[in-house]
Amino acid sequence: MNLQSPVSAGISPAIFDVSDRKVAYFSMEIALSKTLPTYSGGLGMLAGDTLRSAADTGLSMVAISLLHRRGYFEQHLDASGQQTESDVRWSPETTLPSADQTVTISMQGREITLRAWRFDVVGVTGHIVPVFLLDSDVEGNDPWDRRLTDHLYGGDTYYRLCQEAVLGLGGIHLLFALGCQPEVCHMNEGHAALLAIGLLEARVAPAPLSSATEADAEAVKQQCVFTTHTPVPAGHDKFGLDQMMQVLGADRSAAIERFGALHNDLLNMTYIALRFSRYVNGVSMLHGKVSQLMFPEYTVHAITNGVHAATWLSQPFQALLDNELPAWREDNQYFRSVYGIEPEVIEATHQISKQRLLETVRQRTGIVLDPSVLTLGFARRVATYKRASLVLHSPERLIEIADRIGGLQILMAGKSHPADNAGKSLIRDIFAVASKLKHSMLRIVYLENYDWELGEQLTNGVDVWLNTPLRPYEASGTSGMKAALNGVPSLSVLDGWWVEGCAENITGWAIENSEDEAIEAERVYEKLENCVAPMYADKPRWARLRRHCIAINGAFFNTHRMLGQYVSNAYFPPADRNAASDPLVEDDQAEQTSMAEA
Ligand SMILES: *Cc1c(COP(=O)(O)O)cnc(C)c1O
């Protein structure tokens, strides 16, 4: 696949002055546009949605990521569900303006020069959040180094550590070269943690890092905010000390050790981020608690994720809201006011997206589905903990339900990481089950190459969003939020955001995990048969359920609300928040004194 065509939106070639930007957001992946392969999944989508809300709400922000010249990958599935991958090549030279600035940093015992390309995220009122995509493909660099910003999550741990050095160290040095000295640096996941070492270097320069004091480290910490996304220790990036020495060199390694940022004799990005951040948070209330238990020596807060409403709301719903609640694009709280719209209008609006989705399925697969039949969606990165195959645990039972409720359609999609053989074999298993289920009332379709476009169509158009992770592995999950925004309830394990979003029979249904997969699958089937299907058959009730999803969950699980919480809790907390009660007490006393005097 080749993506040479210029991205039409968001480009102005002029040099962008970032010297006054207050918040710098760092993320290994950012989903910037449907045609740029600079993301792999949820983390990148969240980053992109965050920046889109920052642009809409006029936040003084700038962002740093890597270019990913060959993207993540495009997924191909053969008739048996065997996944193969191809690069998604694109050319920033013909797509994006240059940052017109290079920086040279030392790593791996040599110099590497980085340039950057700029993508402008343009908000609803025209405010721009510029994103700088670092590119190591610069003449004069070591040939191996020139490929460092090609592949997102490709290569081995050495390649990954080099990429993280480019992101953190390169990103900070680029911002300083552009005249930007951000008040706040936000690490979106541990990949970006080396930015703290970059800040430390910039702080003591031109003196060597060895001259950095505890006070310097504390000053860096006062600048940094860290969001962790991974509820299991195995998910955190770790590197051996030999690799740390090789890539970062003796000075930085010594500083990391001296400031107590190593963990179990490993370079652990999460612990660097924890050590150098004044505010740390998980991405749902449950994930915050789980992270607090993982890192008892730090205080871990929680800010629940959201999605960018204007990005994920279907076109028909956008038209409806533009008419009924025109301020919704700047202020997502107006989603609460959809209670002023008739449920039948909501249902009819959803039906347009369902038709469109089924038409896409027909075009891509030749399979014709029935728009009147209950249609479930399940699409996510094929990681084993997400358990895509749980709903297929007992095909006979599914057929029985489908017969009883008048038909059932399940649309599935998801990529497996190229090196994840367990994930790949899971996709083949699903294909095997689906091909055996040749039954007129039950249709299971696995769609190729789950990406932004397909994610949008699925979350806009299905009737119910299915989610069966193993708790507490789903830190937040955001696809169910996209669905809710479009009036689609979730049938989901109570994990991540769903703990906060589930009102039983109102916004969807909860499934309880079981150690025994058969029991848990049966719980899914029971809910489907006894709760979901009867309500789906009751059209007025179903229409009201759709409206609840938008009013209750759409109004909250959006990135406008989320970013507001980052601004007031993490980026710019009121300086005297901790002392807030004291002035009141003093006032009280003063009043009493004056009363006594009187
Ligand atoms: C929203 C989205 C994700 C993340 O969804 P989860 O529910 O967190 O798994 C991943 N990939 C794509 C293409 C998405 O649109």
The ligand as an SDF file (V2000), in Angstrom:
LIG
                    3D

 15 15  0  0  0  0  0  0  0  0999 V2000
  -10.6730    2.6140   19.4340 C   0  0  0  0  0  0  0  0  0  0  0  0
   -9.7070    1.7550   18.7250 C   0  0  0  0  0  0  0  0  0  0  0  0
   -8.8700    0.9000   19.4470 C   0  0  0  0  0  0  0  0  0  0  0  0
   -8.9130    0.7840   20.9510 C   0  0  0  0  0  0  0  0  0  0  0  0
  -10.0700    0.1020   21.3640 O   0  0  0  0  0  0  0  0  0  0  0  0
  -10.0980   -0.7680   22.7040 P   0  0  0  0  0  0  0  0  0  0  0  0
  -11.5100   -0.8410   23.0810 O   0  0  0  0  0  0  0  0  0  0  0  0
   -9.2840   -0.0110   23.7030 O   0  0  0  0  0  0  0  0  0  0  0  0
   -9.5150   -2.0800   22.3660 O   0  0  0  0  0  0  0  0  0  0  0  0
   -7.9800    0.1140   18.7360 C   0  0  0  0  0  0  0  0  0  0  0  0
   -7.9010    0.1730   17.3940 N   0  0  0  0  0  0  0  0  0  0  0  0
   -8.7160    0.9620   16.6730 C   0  0  0  0  0  0  0  0  0  0  0  0
   -8.6120    0.9550   15.1820 C   0  0  0  0  0  0  0  0  0  0  0  0
   -9.6360    1.7860   17.3100 C   0  0  0  0  0  0  0  0  0  0  0  0
  -10.4210    2.5880   16.5850 O   0  0  0  0  0  0  0  0  0  0  0  0
  1  2  1  0
  2  3  1  0
  2 14  2  0
  3  4  1  0
  3 10  2  0
  4  5  1  0
  5  6  1  0
  6  7  2  0
  6  8  1  0
  6  9  1  0
 10 11  1  0
 11 12  2  0
 12 13  1  0
 12 14  1  0
 14 15  1  0
M  END
$$$$
